[in-house]
Amino acid sequence: MSSSVLSCWFNGIDAKEVIIESDISKGSPFFNIVGLPEKSVKESKDRVSTVLKNNGWVPMNKKIIVNLAPADVKKTGSHFDLPIAISLLLEQNIIKEESLSDYIIMGELSLEGEIRRVNGVLSAGVLAKSKEKILIIPQQNYNEASLIKGLKILNFKNIKEVVSFFKGEYTPQYQKEDNYSRQNNFHSIYDVDFSEVAGQYHVKRALEISSAGGHNVLMVGPPGSGKSMLAKRIPTILPEMSLNEIIETTRIYSIANRLGENRPFIKERPFRSPHHTISDIGLIGGGQPPSPGEVSLAHNGVLFLDEMPEFKRSALEVLRQPLEDREVSIVRASSSVKFPSRFILIGAMNPCTDTISGEECPHYIRQRYYNRLSKPLLDRIDIIIEVPRVKVEEISSSEKRESSERIKKRVEKARNFQNQRFGDSIKTNSLMNKKEIKKFVNLNESSKKLLNYSIERFSLSARSYDKIIKLSRTIADIEGEERILESHIAEAIQYRVYEDSLLF
């Protein structure tokens, strides 16, 4: 008769239930794990057998079979150690529980029986709550799992405590729901501030609009003009993450093994700045098993691509799907996984190699550099803004500059208008489709005339028409206006005229 316990496997950031069945019978000494285990799972038998043998719990001179069901999906991860060990102890009647179906168990075992932290606990917690199960995890993972309200969690230091618990000899206290998150202030603290940036007032304005409406930006300017400095300060003006956003982002980082005891969850909006030599897989995600790439690690935050045209063309082209769908689909012959990837793209480029003289580059040199970015990719960028060199008098000026906190208040005000307008359908103005534009955008006659005149005067494309409307809607939200005024249209047009005049 086989004995079974529950654990989980991961499909993207989603946890799926796994039934671990164990059978011990007479025969030649043999220990095998079946059910499509990857290498990390196969190695569990050596860790588990050592722990059980050293404690005198299960004789290793018997035939042992462990099955991971469903057997048609690959299982990976060291978190199967503890549930496999518990299943074997249940089979030997060392644990008297007739059924462990109320628990989902995770944990890696050391050779001494200590339970070590594992990846994916937050996703497992989401599964456990949906199934009304109790989650058993390593003590080091508790702070991560406690983000989920209403989840019953038991955490243990070693396997002896787990065995004592199931024998009825040890009664741990269920942690209070959401205990950790309620005791911690999620207000983000940054080491940088927009008040440190001299000049560039029009660029700061463009980045404020980007942050308020979730618009993608491309900054164009020579080295030393402050493009990277400006980009790194964007998270300081973005709204604080909600608990749901914290959970979403933390699940990605947990699966990607980017958390630890000192960083149990992600409370600050991510800022990812990969080097231009990054591979397609590093940027978009993939591998075996598939893991999140930079576009998913930037979820709910900012992805900054410095010297954007220097990235491989193939790497840039894979950005089109996450920019359009706000998620990444990784398809393999035997499986398909999805990772969320809702982020603001900030690109930077220097179209001229003449950085000393400051002279304007010939048009054909600029055009050749711009052509490294495909038009379909540029279709996904809302704002293109020039970042000139900062004047000496601006650098040395003692004038008090606007802080990130003040800009952030305007951004939050605009986001609140969008939340009231869209509800749960979409997050920001940049995500509006034709239907939402028609429903939520009101143009007066003078605004319509200016927009129509600009489209004809500057030969702007159809995509520019929609982007101008979306940008205008965000500018109006920043200023607290329900209707889009002529001044909002005029400001939005300049971001599109710059693109069409320089790129095409």
C-alpha positions in Angstrom: 0.0 0.0 0.0 1.5 3.4 -1.0 1.3 6.5 1.1 1.0 10.0 -0.4 1.4 13.7 0.6 0.9 16.9 -1.4 3.5 19.3 -2.7 3.7 21.5 -5.9 5.5 22.1 -9.2 5.7 25.4 -11.0 4.4 26.5 -14.4 5.8 30.0 -14.9 5.0 31.7 -11.6 1.9 29.5 -11.0 2.1 26.6 -8.5 0.3 23.3 -9.5 -0.5 20.5 -7.1 1.8 17.4 -7.0 0.8 14.1 -5.3 3.9 12.3 -3.9 3.3 8.6 -3.6 5.8 6.3 -1.9 6.0 2.5 -1.7 8.5 0.4 0.4 8.6 -3.3 -0.3 10.9 -6.3 0.1 13.6 -6.8 -2.5 17.1 -5.8 -3.5 18.1 -2.3 -2.1 16.7 0.2 -4.6 15.6 3.8 -4.4 14.0 5.4 -7.5 12.0 8.5 -8.1 9.7 8.5 -11.1 7.3 11.0 -12.7 9.6 13.1 -14.9 12.0 14.4 -12.2 14.8 16.7 -13.3 18.3 16.3 -11.9 17.7 18.4 -8.8 14.7 16.2 -7.9 16.6 13.0 -8.6 19.3 14.1 -6.2 16.6 14.2 -3.4 16.9 10.5 -2.9 20.5 10.9 -1.7 19.6 13.7 0.8 16.4 12.0 2.0 17.9 8.5 2.4 20.8 9.9 4.4 18.5 11.9 6.7 16.2 8.9 7.3 19.0 6.4 7.7 20.9 8.6 10.2 17.7 8.9 12.3 16.9 5.2 12.2 13.5 5.9 10.7 13.5 4.0 7.4 15.7 1.0 6.5 17.5 1.6 3.2 18.0 -2.1 2.4 14.5 -2.3 0.8 13.0 -1.5 -2.5 11.7 2.1 -2.5 9.7 3.8 -5.2 8.6 7.4 -5.1 6.1 8.6 -7.8 5.4 12.3 -8.6 2.0 12.7 -10.1 0.9 13.9 -12.6 3.7 12.0 -14.3 3.5 13.8 -17.6 5.0 17.1 -16.5 8.6 17.8 -15.6 9.4 18.4 -11.9 12.3 20.5 -10.8 13.5 22.0 -7.5 14.9 20.9 -4.2 11.6 21.6 -2.3 10.5 18.0 -2.9 13.0 16.7 -0.2 10.7 17.2 2.8 7.5 15.9 1.3 9.3 12.8 -0.1 10.7 12.1 3.4 7.3 12.6 5.0 5.7 10.2 2.5 8.3 7.5 3.3 7.7 8.0 7.1 4.0 7.7 6.5 4.5 4.5 4.6 6.5 3.1 7.5 3.8 4.1 10.0 6.3 6.3 11.9 3.8 9.0 11.3 0.3 7.8 12.3 -1.8 10.3 10.3 -4.1 8.4 7.9 -4.1 11.3 5.5 -2.0 14.4 4.9 -4.3 15.8 2.3 -4.8 19.0 4.3 -1.2 20.1 3.9 1.0 21.3 1.1 4.6 20.6 2.1 7.8 22.2 0.8 11.4 22.2 2.0 15.0 21.2 1.2 16.8 19.0 3.6 20.4 19.2 4.7 22.2 15.9 5.6 21.6 16.6 9.3 17.9 17.1 8.7 17.8 20.9 8.8 15.1 22.4 6.6 16.5 25.0 4.2 14.7 27.8 2.4 13.4 27.1 -1.1 12.1 29.0 -4.1 8.5 29.6 -5.1 6.9 29.6 -1.6 4.7 32.6 -2.3 3.2 30.9 -5.4 2.7 27.7 -3.3 0.9 29.9 -0.8 -1.5 31.2 -3.4 -2.2 27.6 -4.4 -2.6 26.5 -0.7 -5.1 29.3 0.0 -7.1 28.5 -3.2 -7.3 24.8 -2.2 -7.9 25.7 1.5 -4.8 23.8 2.5 -2.2 24.4 5.3 1.2 25.3 4.0 4.2 23.7 5.7 7.5 25.5 4.8 11.0 26.2 6.1 11.2 28.8 8.9 13.4 31.0 6.6 10.5 31.3 4.1 7.9 32.5 6.6 8.2 36.2 6.0 7.7 35.7 2.3 4.6 33.5 2.7 3.0 35.8 5.3 2.2 38.3 2.6 -0.9 36.3 1.7 -3.9 37.2 3.9 -5.8 34.3 5.3 -3.2 31.7 4.6 -2.5 29.1 7.4 1.3 28.6 7.7 3.4 26.2 9.7 7.1 26.7 9.6 9.8 24.4 11.0 13.5 24.4 11.5 14.2 20.7 11.0 12.5 17.4 10.1 12.4 16.2 13.7 9.9 19.0 14.5 7.8 18.0 11.5 7.7 14.4 12.6 6.9 15.4 16.2 4.1 17.6 14.9 2.5 14.7 12.9 2.9 12.4 15.9 1.0 14.8 18.1 4.0 15.4 20.3 4.6 19.0 19.2 2.0 21.7 18.7 3.3 24.8 16.8 1.2 27.9 16.8 -0.3 29.0 13.5 1.1 32.3 12.6 -1.4 35.2 12.5 -2.5 35.9 9.0 -0.7 38.6 7.2 1.4 39.1 10.4 4.6 40.2 8.7 3.1 42.5 6.1 1.0 44.4 8.8 4.0 45.0 10.9 6.1 46.5 8.1 5.8 49.9 6.4 5.8 49.4 2.7 6.9 53.0 2.0 9.9 52.9 -0.3 13.1 54.6 0.6 15.5 55.6 -2.2 19.1 56.9 -2.2 18.5 59.1 -5.2 16.2 62.0 -5.9 15.1 64.2 -8.9 16.3 67.3 -6.9 19.9 66.1 -7.7 19.4 66.6 -11.4 20.4 70.0 -12.7 18.4 71.5 -15.5 16.6 69.2 -18.0 13.2 70.6 -17.0 11.4 69.5 -20.2 12.8 65.9 -19.8 11.6 65.8 -16.2 8.2 66.8 -17.4 8.2 64.1 -20.0 9.2 61.5 -17.4 6.5 62.7 -15.1 3.9 62.1 -17.9 5.5 58.7 -18.5 5.2 57.7 -14.9 1.6 59.1 -14.6 0.3 57.2 -17.6 2.7 54.3 -18.0 4.1 55.6 -21.2 7.3 54.2 -22.8 10.1 56.8 -23.4 13.2 57.1 -25.6 15.7 59.7 -24.6 18.1 61.0 -27.2 21.2 62.9 -26.3 25.0 62.9 -26.0 26.9 61.1 -23.3 27.0 63.0 -20.0 23.7 64.8 -20.6 22.1 62.9 -17.7 20.0 60.2 -19.4 21.0 57.4 -17.0 20.8 59.7 -14.1 17.2 60.7 -15.0 16.2 57.1 -15.7 17.4 55.8 -12.3 15.2 58.3 -10.5 12.0 57.3 -12.2 11.0 54.7 -9.5 11.2 57.5 -7.0 8.1 59.2 -8.5 6.1 56.1 -9.2 3.2 55.3 -6.9 3.8 53.0 -4.0 3.1 49.4 -4.9 -0.1 47.9 -3.7 -0.1 44.6 -1.7 -1.3 42.8 -4.9 1.6 44.3 -6.9 4.1 43.4 -4.1 2.8 39.8 -4.2 2.9 39.6 -8.1 6.5 40.9 -8.2 7.7 38.9 -5.3 6.4 35.7 -6.9 8.6 36.4 -9.9 11.6 37.0 -7.8 11.0 34.0 -5.7 10.8 31.7 -8.7 14.0 33.3 -10.1 15.8 32.7 -6.8 16.3 36.5 -6.2 15.1 36.6 -2.6 16.7 35.8 0.7 16.2 36.1 4.4 17.3 39.8 4.3 15.0 40.4 1.3 11.9 38.3 1.8 9.7 40.3 -0.6 9.9 43.1 -3.1 8.4 46.3 -1.8 10.1 48.9 -4.1 9.3 49.1 -7.8 12.0 47.2 -9.7 14.5 49.1 -11.8 16.3 46.7 -14.2 19.2 47.9 -16.4 20.7 45.0 -18.3 23.9 45.4 -20.3 23.6 45.7 -24.1 25.5 42.3 -24.5 22.6 40.4 -22.9 21.2 37.4 -24.7 17.7 37.0 -26.0 16.9 34.5 -23.2 18.5 36.7 -20.6 16.2 39.6 -21.7 12.9 37.7 -22.4 13.3 34.6 -20.2 13.7 30.9 -21.0 16.2 28.1 -20.3 15.5 24.7 -18.9 13.5 24.9 -16.8 12.1 28.3 -18.0 13.0 31.1 -15.7 12.0 34.8 -15.8 14.1 37.3 -17.9 14.8 41.0 -17.3 11.4 42.0 -18.8 9.6 40.0 -16.1 12.0 41.0 -13.3 11.0 44.6 -14.2 7.3 43.8 -13.7 5.5 46.7 -12.1 8.6 48.8 -12.5 11.1 50.1 -15.0 13.2 48.4 -17.7 16.0 50.8 -18.7 18.0 50.0 -21.9 21.0 52.3 -22.1 22.5 52.8 -25.6 19.4 50.9 -26.9 20.6 50.5 -30.5 23.7 48.6 -29.3 21.5 45.7 -28.1 21.3 42.8 -30.5 18.5 43.3 -33.0 17.0 39.9 -32.1 17.0 40.8 -28.4 15.2 44.1 -29.1 12.6 42.4 -31.4 11.5 40.0 -28.6 10.5 43.0 -26.6 7.5 43.6 -28.9 5.4 40.8 -27.4 5.7 41.9 -23.7 5.3 45.6 -24.6 2.0 44.7 -26.4 0.6 41.8 -24.3 2.2 42.7 -20.9 3.3 39.1 -20.5 5.9 36.7 -22.0 5.0 33.4 -23.5 7.8 30.8 -23.7 6.9 27.9 -25.8 8.8 24.6 -25.9 8.0 21.3 -27.6 6.8 19.8 -24.3 5.5 22.8 -22.4 4.4 26.4 -22.5 4.8 28.9 -19.7 3.9 32.6 -19.2 5.5 35.2 -17.1 3.9 38.6 -16.4 5.9 41.6 -17.7 4.1 44.9 -17.2 6.7 47.6 -17.1 7.6 51.1 -18.4 10.4 50.9 -21.0 12.9 53.7 -20.9 15.4 53.7 -23.7 18.5 55.9 -24.2 20.6 56.5 -27.2 23.4 58.7 -28.5 23.1 59.2 -32.2 26.5 60.9 -32.7 30.0 59.6 -32.0 31.3 63.2 -31.9 31.1 63.7 -28.1 33.9 66.3 -27.7 33.2 69.1 -30.1 29.5 69.1 -29.5 28.8 69.7 -33.2 25.6 68.4 -34.7 26.0 65.0 -36.4 25.2 64.8 -40.1 21.7 63.6 -40.8 22.8 60.4 -42.5 24.8 59.3 -39.5 21.9 60.0 -37.2 19.6 58.2 -39.6 21.8 55.1 -39.8 21.9 54.9 -36.0 18.2 55.3 -35.6 17.6 52.6 -38.2 19.0 50.0 -35.8 15.6 50.2 -34.1 12.8 48.7 -36.1 9.7 50.7 -36.8 7.5 48.0 -35.1 9.5 48.4 -31.9 9.3 52.2 -32.1 5.5 51.8 -32.5 5.5 50.8 -28.8 7.3 53.9 -27.6 5.1 56.9 -26.8 7.5 59.7 -26.0 10.8 60.5 -27.7 12.6 63.4 -26.1 15.9 65.2 -26.7 18.3 65.4 -23.7 20.8 68.2 -24.5 24.0 68.8 -22.5 23.4 70.6 -19.3 24.6 74.2 -19.2 27.3 75.1 -16.8 25.2 77.8 -15.1 22.5 75.3 -14.4 25.0 72.9 -12.8 26.4 75.6 -10.5 23.0 77.2 -9.8 21.9 77.4 -6.2 18.3 77.4 -7.2 16.2 74.8 -5.2 15.1 72.0 -7.5 11.8 70.1 -7.3 12.0 66.9 -5.3 10.8 63.5 -6.3 8.3 63.6 -3.5 6.5 66.6 -5.0 6.5 65.1 -8.5 5.3 61.8 -7.0 2.2 63.5 -5.5 1.1 64.7 -9.0 1.8 61.3 -10.4 -0.3 59.6 -7.7 -3.1 62.1 -8.3 -3.2 61.3 -12.0 -3.1 57.5 -11.2 -6.0 57.9 -8.9 -8.1 59.5 -11.7 -7.2 56.5 -13.9 -8.2 54.0 -11.2 -11.6 55.7 -10.9 -12.0 55.8 -14.6 -10.9 52.2 -15.6 -11.6 50.2 -12.5 -9.9 46.8 -12.8 -10.0 46.7 -16.6 -6.6 48.4 -17.3 -4.1 50.1 -15.2 -3.0 53.3 -17.1 -3.9 55.5 -20.0 -1.1 54.0 -22.1 -3.0 50.7 -22.2 -6.2 52.2 -23.7 -7.5 50.5 -26.8 -9.8 52.1 -29.5 -12.8 51.3 -27.4 -11.5 52.9 -24.2 -10.3 56.0 -26.2 -13.8 56.5 -27.6 -15.4 56.0 -24.2 -13.1 58.0 -22.0 -11.5 60.7 -24.1 -13.5 64.0 -24.6 -12.1 66.6 -27.1 -13.6 70.0 -27.5 -13.7 71.6 -30.9 -10.5 73.6 -30.6 -8.6 70.5 -29.5 -10.0 68.5 -32.4 -9.0 71.2 -34.9 -5.4 71.4 -33.5 -5.0 67.6 -33.5 -6.3 67.3 -37.1 -4.2 70.2 -38.3 -1.1 68.7 -36.7 -1.7 65.3 -38.3 -1.9 66.9 -41.7 0.8 69.5 -41.2 3.5 67.1 -39.9 2.3 64.0 -41.8 2.0 62.1 -38.6 1.0 58.4 -38.7 -2.1 56.8 -37.5 -0.2 55.4 -34.5 0.9 58.9 -33.6 -2.8 60.0 -33.6 -3.7 57.5 -30.9 -0.5 58.2 -28.9 -1.2 61.9 -28.9 -4.7 61.3 -27.5 -3.3 58.9 -24.8 -0.6 61.4 -23.8 -3.1 64.2 -23.8 -5.4 62.2 -21.5 -2.5 61.7 -19.0 -1.5 65.4 -19.2 -5.1 66.3 -18.4 -5.1 63.9 -15.5 -1.9 65.5 -14.0 -3.6 68.9 -14.2 -6.9 67.5 -12.8 -8.9 68.3 -15.9 -11.8 66.0 -17.0 -11.8 67.3 -20.6 -8.7 67.4 -22.8 -7.9 71.0 -23.6 -6.0 72.5 -26.5 -2.9 73.0 -24.3 -2.8 69.3 -23.5 -2.9 68.4 -27.2 -0.2 70.9 -28.0 2.1 69.5 -25.4 1.5 65.9 -26.5 2.1 66.7 -30.2 5.7 67.9 -29.5 6.7 64.4 -28.4 5.4 62.9 -31.6 6.7 65.6 -34.0 10.2 65.0 -32.6 10.0 61.3 -33.5 8.5 61.7 -36.9 10.9 64.5 -38.0 14.0 62.7 -36.8 13.3 59.0 -37.4 11.4 58.9 -40.6 
